[in-house]
Amino acid sequence: MTWLTSRPAGSLERDVIDGIQFIRRGGTFSLYMAAAASMLRFGPLFDAVVDCQNGIPFFAPLFVPASTAVTQVVHHVHQDQFGVHFPARSLRQVACSKDR
């Protein structure tokens, strides 16, 4: 099992804890690009992806093969999360298109 997460200052880039490989990359927003790049590069090797969102999902189905199982975990629901972090009208429209 591999767990991709953000990399706080002073933390190791890679670590193994209780048999789980942790890869730490990026910060609050750059983690999303790092995750997309990792899924594009290594996605064919994955049996499954657990996309844990904390307000904004990683959109895993866009970056892994269609044959890869993806489960979305939602810890809690935010109101207007995209509008807060992505004020550009076009991004809000894409993010909120599910409401139409």
Backbone as XML, in Angstrom:
<?xml version="1.0"?>
<chain id="A" units="angstrom">
  <residue number="1" name="MET">
    <atom name="N" x="0.841" y="-1.159" z="0.000"/>
    <atom name="CA" x="0.000" y="0.000" z="0.000"/>
    <atom name="C" x="0.896" y="1.235" z="0.000"/>
  </residue>
  <residue number="2" name="THR">
    <atom name="N" x="0.505" y="2.220" z="-0.778"/>
    <atom name="CA" x="1.224" y="3.494" z="-0.838"/>
    <atom name="C" x="0.245" y="4.607" z="-0.511"/>
  </residue>
  <residue number="3" name="TRP">
    <atom name="N" x="0.679" y="5.538" z="0.308"/>
    <atom name="CA" x="-0.138" y="6.672" z="0.718"/>
    <atom name="C" x="0.575" y="7.942" z="0.266"/>
  </residue>
  <residue number="4" name="LEU">
    <atom name="N" x="-0.046" y="8.681" z="-0.652"/>
    <atom name="CA" x="0.505" y="9.956" z="-1.125"/>
    <atom name="C" x="-0.145" y="11.070" z="-0.338"/>
  </residue>
  <residue number="5" name="THR">
    <atom name="N" x="0.653" y="11.911" z="0.264"/>
    <atom name="CA" x="0.148" y="12.998" z="1.097"/>
    <atom name="C" x="1.040" y="14.225" z="0.934"/>
  </residue>
  <residue number="6" name="SER">
    <atom name="N" x="0.632" y="15.334" z="1.528"/>
    <atom name="CA" x="1.434" y="16.558" z="1.439"/>
    <atom name="C" x="2.705" y="16.410" z="2.272"/>
  </residue>
  <residue number="7" name="ARG">
    <atom name="N" x="3.641" y="17.310" z="2.040"/>
    <atom name="CA" x="4.922" y="17.235" z="2.739"/>
    <atom name="C" x="5.139" y="18.481" z="3.598"/>
  </residue>
  <residue number="8" name="PRO">
    <atom name="N" x="4.793" y="18.391" z="4.873"/>
    <atom name="CA" x="5.052" y="19.520" z="5.771"/>
    <atom name="C" x="6.555" y="19.743" z="5.926"/>
  </residue>
  <residue number="9" name="ALA">
    <atom name="N" x="6.921" y="20.961" z="6.249"/>
    <atom name="CA" x="8.337" y="21.294" z="6.439"/>
    <atom name="C" x="8.964" y="20.364" z="7.473"/>
  </residue>
  <residue number="10" name="GLY">
    <atom name="N" x="10.152" y="19.867" z="7.143"/>
    <atom name="CA" x="10.888" y="19.017" z="8.056"/>
    <atom name="C" x="10.535" y="17.540" z="7.996"/>
  </residue>
  <residue number="11" name="SER">
    <atom name="N" x="9.540" y="17.169" z="7.199"/>
    <atom name="CA" x="9.159" y="15.753" z="7.119"/>
    <atom name="C" x="9.955" y="15.053" z="6.022"/>
  </residue>
  <residue number="12" name="LEU">
    <atom name="N" x="10.059" y="13.744" z="6.144"/>
    <atom name="CA" x="10.758" y="12.951" z="5.143"/>
    <atom name="C" x="9.944" y="12.881" z="3.856"/>
  </residue>
  <residue number="13" name="GLU">
    <atom name="N" x="10.635" y="12.834" z="2.711"/>
    <atom name="CA" x="9.936" y="12.696" z="1.435"/>
    <atom name="C" x="9.315" y="11.312" z="1.302"/>
  </residue>
  <residue number="14" name="ARG">
    <atom name="N" x="10.005" y="10.291" z="1.813"/>
    <atom name="CA" x="9.514" y="8.911" z="1.776"/>
    <atom name="C" x="9.734" y="8.279" z="3.144"/>
  </residue>
  <residue number="15" name="ASP">
    <atom name="N" x="8.813" y="7.402" z="3.504"/>
    <atom name="CA" x="8.907" y="6.733" z="4.786"/>
    <atom name="C" x="8.066" y="5.464" z="4.721"/>
  </residue>
  <residue number="16" name="VAL">
    <atom name="N" x="8.383" y="4.478" z="5.536"/>
    <atom name="CA" x="7.566" y="3.277" z="5.661"/>
    <atom name="C" x="7.191" y="3.145" z="7.131"/>
  </residue>
  <residue number="17" name="ILE">
    <atom name="N" x="5.883" y="3.120" z="7.378"/>
    <atom name="CA" x="5.373" y="2.996" z="8.740"/>
    <atom name="C" x="4.375" y="1.843" z="8.746"/>
  </residue>
  <residue number="18" name="ASP">
    <atom name="N" x="4.631" y="0.860" z="9.591"/>
    <atom name="CA" x="3.764" y="-0.320" z="9.690"/>
    <atom name="C" x="3.492" y="-0.951" z="8.330"/>
  </residue>
  <residue number="19" name="GLY">
    <atom name="N" x="4.511" y="-0.995" z="7.484"/>
    <atom name="CA" x="4.389" y="-1.636" z="6.181"/>
    <atom name="C" x="3.730" y="-0.777" z="5.107"/>
  </residue>
  <residue number="20" name="ILE">
    <atom name="N" x="3.319" y="0.443" z="5.458"/>
    <atom name="CA" x="2.698" y="1.353" z="4.488"/>
    <atom name="C" x="3.756" y="2.341" z="4.017"/>
  </residue>
  <residue number="21" name="GLN">
    <atom name="N" x="3.920" y="2.442" z="2.689"/>
    <atom name="CA" x="4.867" y="3.391" z="2.115"/>
    <atom name="C" x="4.193" y="4.767" z="2.032"/>
  </residue>
  <residue number="22" name="PHE">
    <atom name="N" x="4.793" y="5.758" z="2.661"/>
    <atom name="CA" x="4.293" y="7.127" z="2.601"/>
    <atom name="C" x="5.182" y="7.929" z="1.661"/>
  </residue>
  <residue number="23" name="ILE">
    <atom name="N" x="4.553" y="8.590" z="0.706"/>
    <atom name="CA" x="5.256" y="9.497" z="-0.200"/>
    <atom name="C" x="4.675" y="10.872" z="0.057"/>
  </residue>
  <residue number="24" name="ARG">
    <atom name="N" x="5.534" y="11.817" z="0.382"/>
    <atom name="CA" x="5.075" y="13.174" z="0.707"/>
    <atom name="C" x="5.571" y="14.141" z="-0.359"/>
  </residue>
  <residue number="25" name="ARG">
    <atom name="N" x="4.606" y="14.861" z="-0.949"/>
    <atom name="CA" x="4.944" y="15.832" z="-1.995"/>
    <atom name="C" x="4.015" y="17.028" z="-1.897"/>
  </residue>
  <residue number="26" name="GLY">
    <atom name="N" x="4.547" y="18.183" z="-2.167"/>
    <atom name="CA" x="3.717" y="19.367" z="-2.302"/>
    <atom name="C" x="3.127" y="19.882" z="-1.004"/>
  </residue>
  <residue number="27" name="GLY">
    <atom name="N" x="2.403" y="20.995" z="-1.169"/>
    <atom name="CA" x="1.744" y="21.643" z="-0.043"/>
    <atom name="C" x="0.248" y="21.668" z="-0.271"/>
  </residue>
  <residue number="28" name="THR">
    <atom name="N" x="-0.390" y="22.665" z="0.271"/>
    <atom name="CA" x="-1.846" y="22.762" z="0.233"/>
    <atom name="C" x="-2.423" y="22.579" z="-1.163"/>
  </residue>
  <residue number="29" name="PHE">
    <atom name="N" x="-1.872" y="23.248" z="-2.155"/>
    <atom name="CA" x="-2.409" y="23.151" z="-3.509"/>
    <atom name="C" x="-1.501" y="22.382" z="-4.457"/>
  </residue>
  <residue number="30" name="SER">
    <atom name="N" x="-0.186" y="22.452" z="-4.271"/>
    <atom name="CA" x="0.712" y="21.750" z="-5.189"/>
    <atom name="C" x="0.604" y="20.233" z="-5.034"/>
  </residue>
  <residue number="31" name="LEU">
    <atom name="N" x="0.056" y="19.759" z="-3.920"/>
    <atom name="CA" x="-0.173" y="18.322" z="-3.753"/>
    <atom name="C" x="-1.095" y="17.793" z="-4.846"/>
  </residue>
  <residue number="32" name="TYR">
    <atom name="N" x="-2.064" y="18.604" z="-5.273"/>
    <atom name="CA" x="-3.009" y="18.150" z="-6.301"/>
    <atom name="C" x="-2.296" y="17.879" z="-7.630"/>
  </residue>
  <residue number="33" name="MET">
    <atom name="N" x="-1.354" y="18.724" z="-7.989"/>
    <atom name="CA" x="-0.580" y="18.506" z="-9.216"/>
    <atom name="C" x="0.337" y="17.296" z="-9.056"/>
  </residue>
  <residue number="34" name="ALA">
    <atom name="N" x="0.938" y="17.156" z="-7.878"/>
    <atom name="CA" x="1.816" y="16.006" z="-7.620"/>
    <atom name="C" x="1.023" y="14.701" z="-7.679"/>
  </residue>
  <residue number="35" name="ALA">
    <atom name="N" x="-0.191" y="14.720" z="-7.139"/>
    <atom name="CA" x="-1.031" y="13.522" z="-7.165"/>
    <atom name="C" x="-1.433" y="13.183" z="-8.594"/>
  </residue>
  <residue number="36" name="ALA">
    <atom name="N" x="-1.828" y="14.198" z="-9.367"/>
    <atom name="CA" x="-2.208" y="13.961" z="-10.766"/>
    <atom name="C" x="-1.033" y="13.368" z="-11.541"/>
  </residue>
  <residue number="37" name="ALA">
    <atom name="N" x="0.162" y="13.940" z="-11.357"/>
    <atom name="CA" x="1.350" y="13.448" z="-12.059"/>
    <atom name="C" x="1.665" y="12.000" z="-11.660"/>
  </residue>
  <residue number="38" name="SER">
    <atom name="N" x="1.546" y="11.697" z="-10.381"/>
    <atom name="CA" x="1.811" y="10.330" z="-9.907"/>
    <atom name="C" x="0.805" y="9.342" z="-10.466"/>
  </residue>
  <residue number="39" name="MET">
    <atom name="N" x="-0.475" y="9.757" z="-10.489"/>
    <atom name="CA" x="-1.497" y="8.845" z="-11.019"/>
    <atom name="C" x="-1.321" y="8.624" z="-12.514"/>
  </residue>
  <residue number="40" name="LEU">
    <atom name="N" x="-0.951" y="9.676" z="-13.248"/>
    <atom name="CA" x="-0.717" y="9.512" z="-14.690"/>
    <atom name="C" x="0.466" y="8.581" z="-14.943"/>
  </residue>
  <residue number="41" name="ARG">
    <atom name="N" x="1.509" y="8.747" z="-14.148"/>
    <atom name="CA" x="2.735" y="7.969" z="-14.358"/>
    <atom name="C" x="2.603" y="6.528" z="-13.874"/>
  </residue>
  <residue number="42" name="PHE">
    <atom name="N" x="2.018" y="6.353" z="-12.681"/>
    <atom name="CA" x="1.999" y="5.028" z="-12.064"/>
    <atom name="C" x="0.616" y="4.381" z="-12.030"/>
  </residue>
  <residue number="43" name="GLY">
    <atom name="N" x="-0.400" y="5.085" z="-12.490"/>
    <atom name="CA" x="-1.776" y="4.585" z="-12.444"/>
    <atom name="C" x="-1.964" y="3.177" z="-12.960"/>
  </residue>
  <residue number="44" name="PRO">
    <atom name="N" x="-1.303" y="2.807" z="-14.066"/>
    <atom name="CA" x="-1.466" y="1.425" z="-14.555"/>
    <atom name="C" x="-0.989" y="0.363" z="-13.562"/>
  </residue>
  <residue number="45" name="LEU">
    <atom name="N" x="-0.201" y="0.744" z="-12.583"/>
    <atom name="CA" x="0.287" y="-0.208" z="-11.579"/>
    <atom name="C" x="-0.669" y="-0.350" z="-10.400"/>
  </residue>
  <residue number="46" name="PHE">
    <atom name="N" x="-1.647" y="0.561" z="-10.286"/>
    <atom name="CA" x="-2.543" y="0.572" z="-9.129"/>
    <atom name="C" x="-3.675" y="-0.436" z="-9.301"/>
  </residue>
  <residue number="47" name="ASP">
    <atom name="N" x="-3.983" y="-1.138" z="-8.240"/>
    <atom name="CA" x="-5.179" y="-1.980" z="-8.206"/>
    <atom name="C" x="-6.399" y="-1.113" z="-7.912"/>
  </residue>
  <residue number="48" name="ALA">
    <atom name="N" x="-6.199" y="-0.118" z="-7.048"/>
    <atom name="CA" x="-7.302" y="0.756" z="-6.643"/>
    <atom name="C" x="-6.731" y="2.065" z="-6.121"/>
  </residue>
  <residue number="49" name="VAL">
    <atom name="N" x="-7.579" y="3.088" z="-6.118"/>
    <atom name="CA" x="-7.218" y="4.394" z="-5.571"/>
    <atom name="C" x="-8.320" y="4.798" z="-4.595"/>
  </residue>
  <residue number="50" name="VAL">
    <atom name="N" x="-7.915" y="5.207" z="-3.398"/>
    <atom name="CA" x="-8.856" y="5.782" z="-2.445"/>
    <atom name="C" x="-8.593" y="7.285" z="-2.470"/>
  </residue>
  <residue number="51" name="ASP">
    <atom name="N" x="-9.531" y="8.028" z="-3.028"/>
    <atom name="CA" x="-9.412" y="9.478" z="-3.197"/>
    <atom name="C" x="-10.052" y="10.128" z="-1.984"/>
  </residue>
  <residue number="52" name="CYS">
    <atom name="N" x="-9.230" y="10.487" z="-1.000"/>
    <atom name="CA" x="-9.735" y="11.106" z="0.234"/>
    <atom name="C" x="-9.767" y="12.610" z="0.054"/>
  </residue>
  <residue number="53" name="GLN">
    <atom name="N" x="-10.950" y="13.148" z="-0.038"/>
    <atom name="CA" x="-11.050" y="14.583" z="-0.209"/>
    <atom name="C" x="-11.340" y="15.260" z="1.119"/>
  </residue>
  <residue number="54" name="ASN">
    <atom name="N" x="-10.762" y="16.409" z="1.266"/>
    <atom name="CA" x="-11.033" y="17.257" z="2.418"/>
    <atom name="C" x="-11.483" y="18.596" z="1.858"/>
  </residue>
  <residue number="55" name="GLY">
    <atom name="N" x="-12.620" y="18.586" z="1.210"/>
    <atom name="CA" x="-13.149" y="19.797" z="0.590"/>
    <atom name="C" x="-13.023" y="19.792" z="-0.911"/>
  </residue>
  <residue number="56" name="ILE">
    <atom name="N" x="-11.850" y="19.425" z="-1.417"/>
    <atom name="CA" x="-11.612" y="19.398" z="-2.863"/>
    <atom name="C" x="-11.072" y="18.018" z="-3.224"/>
  </residue>
  <residue number="57" name="PRO">
    <atom name="N" x="-11.731" y="17.287" z="-4.122"/>
    <atom name="CA" x="-11.258" y="15.948" z="-4.489"/>
    <atom name="C" x="-10.012" y="16.008" z="-5.371"/>
  </residue>
  <residue number="58" name="PHE">
    <atom name="N" x="-9.370" y="14.875" z="-5.516"/>
    <atom name="CA" x="-8.199" y="14.764" z="-6.389"/>
    <atom name="C" x="-8.581" y="14.372" z="-7.815"/>
  </residue>
  <residue number="59" name="PHE">
    <atom name="N" x="-9.848" y="14.103" z="-8.069"/>
    <atom name="CA" x="-10.341" y="13.749" z="-9.397"/>
    <atom name="C" x="-9.606" y="12.547" z="-9.980"/>
  </residue>
  <residue number="60" name="ALA">
    <atom name="N" x="-9.356" y="11.556" z="-9.141"/>
    <atom name="CA" x="-8.598" y="10.368" z="-9.536"/>
    <atom name="C" x="-9.092" y="9.703" z="-10.819"/>
  </residue>
  <residue number="61" name="PRO">
    <atom name="N" x="-10.401" y="9.598" z="-11.074"/>
    <atom name="CA" x="-10.822" y="8.914" z="-12.309"/>
    <atom name="C" x="-10.291" y="9.562" z="-13.584"/>
  </residue>
  <residue number="62" name="LEU">
    <atom name="N" x="-9.903" y="10.823" z="-13.514"/>
    <atom name="CA" x="-9.355" y="11.497" z="-14.698"/>
    <atom name="C" x="-7.915" y="11.089" z="-14.987"/>
  </residue>
  <residue number="63" name="PHE">
    <atom name="N" x="-7.230" y="10.510" z="-13.997"/>
    <atom name="CA" x="-5.787" y="10.285" z="-14.128"/>
    <atom name="C" x="-5.354" y="8.824" z="-14.075"/>
  </residue>
  <residue number="64" name="VAL">
    <atom name="N" x="-6.276" y="7.914" z="-13.826"/>
    <atom name="CA" x="-5.923" y="6.493" z="-13.790"/>
    <atom name="C" x="-6.710" y="5.765" z="-14.877"/>
  </residue>
  <residue number="65" name="PRO">
    <atom name="N" x="-6.259" y="4.586" z="-15.283"/>
    <atom name="CA" x="-7.002" y="3.836" z="-16.299"/>
    <atom name="C" x="-8.430" y="3.539" z="-15.831"/>
  </residue>
  <residue number="66" name="ALA">
    <atom name="N" x="-9.335" y="3.434" z="-16.764"/>
    <atom name="CA" x="-10.736" y="3.167" z="-16.442"/>
    <atom name="C" x="-10.908" y="1.841" z="-15.700"/>
  </residue>
  <residue number="67" name="SER">
    <atom name="N" x="-9.962" y="0.937" z="-15.869"/>
    <atom name="CA" x="-10.046" y="-0.359" z="-15.199"/>
    <atom name="C" x="-9.635" y="-0.297" z="-13.724"/>
  </residue>
  <residue number="68" name="THR">
    <atom name="N" x="-9.103" y="0.833" z="-13.283"/>
    <atom name="CA" x="-8.676" y="0.992" z="-11.891"/>
    <atom name="C" x="-9.865" y="1.407" z="-11.035"/>
  </residue>
  <residue number="69" name="ALA">
    <atom name="N" x="-10.121" y="0.663" z="-9.972"/>
    <atom name="CA" x="-11.211" y="1.002" z="-9.054"/>
    <atom name="C" x="-10.860" y="2.272" z="-8.290"/>
  </residue>
  <residue number="70" name="VAL">
    <atom name="N" x="-11.810" y="3.199" z="-8.210"/>
    <atom name="CA" x="-11.616" y="4.445" z="-7.462"/>
    <atom name="C" x="-12.767" y="4.594" z="-6.478"/>
  </residue>
  <residue number="71" name="THR">
    <atom name="N" x="-12.427" y="4.834" z="-5.227"/>
    <atom name="CA" x="-13.418" y="5.105" z="-4.192"/>
    <atom name="C" x="-13.176" y="6.504" z="-3.663"/>
  </residue>
  <residue number="72" name="GLN">
    <atom name="N" x="-14.223" y="7.297" z="-3.596"/>
    <atom name="CA" x="-14.145" y="8.667" z="-3.075"/>
    <atom name="C" x="-14.576" y="8.660" z="-1.618"/>
  </residue>
  <residue number="73" name="VAL">
    <atom name="N" x="-13.714" y="9.119" z="-0.729"/>
    <atom name="CA" x="-14.044" y="9.223" z="0.687"/>
    <atom name="C" x="-14.286" y="10.697" z="0.997"/>
  </residue>
  <residue number="74" name="VAL">
    <atom name="N" x="-15.460" y="10.984" z="1.528"/>
    <atom name="CA" x="-15.824" y="12.358" z="1.896"/>
    <atom name="C" x="-15.941" y="12.410" z="3.411"/>
  </residue>
  <residue number="75" name="HIS">
    <atom name="N" x="-15.012" y="13.109" z="4.043"/>
    <atom name="CA" x="-15.023" y="13.218" z="5.506"/>
    <atom name="C" x="-16.135" y="14.134" z="5.992"/>
  </residue>
  <residue number="76" name="HIS">
    <atom name="N" x="-16.293" y="15.229" z="5.303"/>
    <atom name="CA" x="-17.327" y="16.200" z="5.620"/>
    <atom name="C" x="-17.552" y="17.059" z="4.384"/>
  </residue>
  <residue number="77" name="VAL">
    <atom name="N" x="-18.649" y="17.784" z="4.354"/>
    <atom name="CA" x="-19.012" y="18.568" z="3.177"/>
    <atom name="C" x="-18.791" y="20.052" z="3.452"/>
  </residue>
  <residue number="78" name="HIS">
    <atom name="N" x="-18.128" y="20.713" z="2.516"/>
    <atom name="CA" x="-17.909" y="22.152" z="2.601"/>
    <atom name="C" x="-18.902" y="22.859" z="1.693"/>
  </residue>
  <residue number="79" name="GLN">
    <atom name="N" x="-19.319" y="24.009" z="2.054"/>
    <atom name="CA" x="-20.142" y="24.849" z="1.192"/>
    <atom name="C" x="-19.207" y="25.764" z="0.403"/>
  </residue>
  <residue number="80" name="ASP">
    <atom name="N" x="-19.446" y="25.916" z="-0.875"/>
    <atom name="CA" x="-18.719" y="26.879" z="-1.719"/>
    <atom name="C" x="-17.202" y="26.745" z="-1.647"/>
  </residue>
  <residue number="81" name="GLN">
    <atom name="N" x="-16.679" y="25.529" z="-1.529"/>
    <atom name="CA" x="-15.236" y="25.328" z="-1.410"/>
    <atom name="C" x="-14.480" y="25.825" z="-2.641"/>
  </residue>
  <residue number="82" name="PHE">
    <atom name="N" x="-15.003" y="25.522" z="-3.835"/>
    <atom name="CA" x="-14.325" y="25.957" z="-5.048"/>
    <atom name="C" x="-14.359" y="27.468" z="-5.171"/>
  </residue>
  <residue number="83" name="GLY">
    <atom name="N" x="-15.463" y="28.087" z="-4.822"/>
    <atom name="CA" x="-15.581" y="29.532" z="-4.903"/>
    <atom name="C" x="-14.625" y="30.256" z="-3.975"/>
  </residue>
  <residue number="84" name="VAL">
    <atom name="N" x="-14.301" y="29.639" z="-2.855"/>
    <atom name="CA" x="-13.370" y="30.244" z="-1.897"/>
    <atom name="C" x="-11.940" y="30.180" z="-2.415"/>
  </residue>
  <residue number="85" name="HIS">
    <atom name="N" x="-11.547" y="29.015" z="-2.939"/>
    <atom name="CA" x="-10.159" y="28.821" z="-3.359"/>
    <atom name="C" x="-9.910" y="29.110" z="-4.833"/>
  </residue>
  <residue number="86" name="PHE">
    <atom name="N" x="-10.953" y="29.046" z="-5.647"/>
    <atom name="CA" x="-10.805" y="29.254" z="-7.082"/>
    <atom name="C" x="-11.851" y="30.257" z="-7.554"/>
  </residue>
  <residue number="87" name="PRO">
    <atom name="N" x="-11.589" y="31.539" z="-7.334"/>
    <atom name="CA" x="-12.610" y="32.543" z="-7.628"/>
    <atom name="C" x="-12.872" y="32.799" z="-9.112"/>
  </residue>
  <residue number="88" name="ALA">
    <atom name="N" x="-12.039" y="32.293" z="-9.985"/>
    <atom name="CA" x="-12.264" y="32.518" z="-11.419"/>
    <atom name="C" x="-13.591" y="31.895" z="-11.827"/>
  </residue>
  <residue number="89" name="ARG">
    <atom name="N" x="-14.410" y="32.643" z="-12.513"/>
    <atom name="CA" x="-15.750" y="32.199" z="-12.887"/>
    <atom name="C" x="-15.730" y="30.863" z="-13.632"/>
  </residue>
  <residue number="90" name="SER">
    <atom name="N" x="-14.776" y="30.693" z="-14.530"/>
    <atom name="CA" x="-14.745" y="29.469" z="-15.326"/>
    <atom name="C" x="-14.494" y="28.243" z="-14.455"/>
  </residue>
  <residue number="91" name="LEU">
    <atom name="N" x="-13.631" y="28.339" z="-13.463"/>
    <atom name="CA" x="-13.375" y="27.197" z="-12.590"/>
    <atom name="C" x="-14.587" y="26.888" z="-11.729"/>
  </residue>
  <residue number="92" name="ARG">
    <atom name="N" x="-15.269" y="27.908" z="-11.257"/>
    <atom name="CA" x="-16.483" y="27.686" z="-10.466"/>
    <atom name="C" x="-17.544" y="26.984" z="-11.300"/>
  </residue>
  <residue number="93" name="GLN">
    <atom name="N" x="-17.649" y="27.379" z="-12.560"/>
    <atom name="CA" x="-18.652" y="26.771" z="-13.429"/>
    <atom name="C" x="-18.360" y="25.289" z="-13.643"/>
  </residue>
  <residue number="94" name="VAL">
    <atom name="N" x="-17.095" y="24.961" z="-13.851"/>
    <atom name="CA" x="-16.710" y="23.551" z="-14.033"/>
    <atom name="C" x="-17.008" y="22.767" z="-12.773"/>
  </residue>
  <residue number="95" name="ALA">
    <atom name="N" x="-16.592" y="23.298" z="-11.628"/>
    <atom name="CA" x="-16.758" y="22.604" z="-10.358"/>
    <atom name="C" x="-18.222" y="22.447" z="-9.975"/>
  </residue>
  <residue number="96" name="CYS">
    <atom name="N" x="-19.031" y="23.409" z="-10.336"/>
    <atom name="CA" x="-20.441" y="23.386" z="-9.923"/>
    <atom name="C" x="-21.372" y="22.878" z="-11.027"/>
  </residue>
  <residue number="97" name="SER">
    <atom name="N" x="-20.830" y="22.370" z="-12.105"/>
    <atom name="CA" x="-21.670" y="21.927" z="-13.221"/>
    <atom name="C" x="-22.591" y="20.784" z="-12.834"/>
  </residue>
  <residue number="98" name="LYS">
    <atom name="N" x="-22.269" y="20.058" z="-11.765"/>
    <atom name="CA" x="-23.109" y="18.962" z="-11.301"/>
    <atom name="C" x="-24.475" y="19.468" z="-10.843"/>
  </residue>
  <residue number="99" name="ASP">
    <atom name="N" x="-24.565" y="20.757" z="-10.478"/>
    <atom name="CA" x="-25.833" y="21.326" z="-10.009"/>
    <atom name="C" x="-26.813" y="21.592" z="-11.125"/>
  </residue>
  <residue number="100" name="ARG">
    <atom name="N" x="-26.362" y="21.505" z="-12.358"/>
    <atom name="CA" x="-27.235" y="21.848" z="-13.501"/>
    <atom name="C" x="-27.997" y="20.673" z="-13.998"/>
  </residue>
</chain>
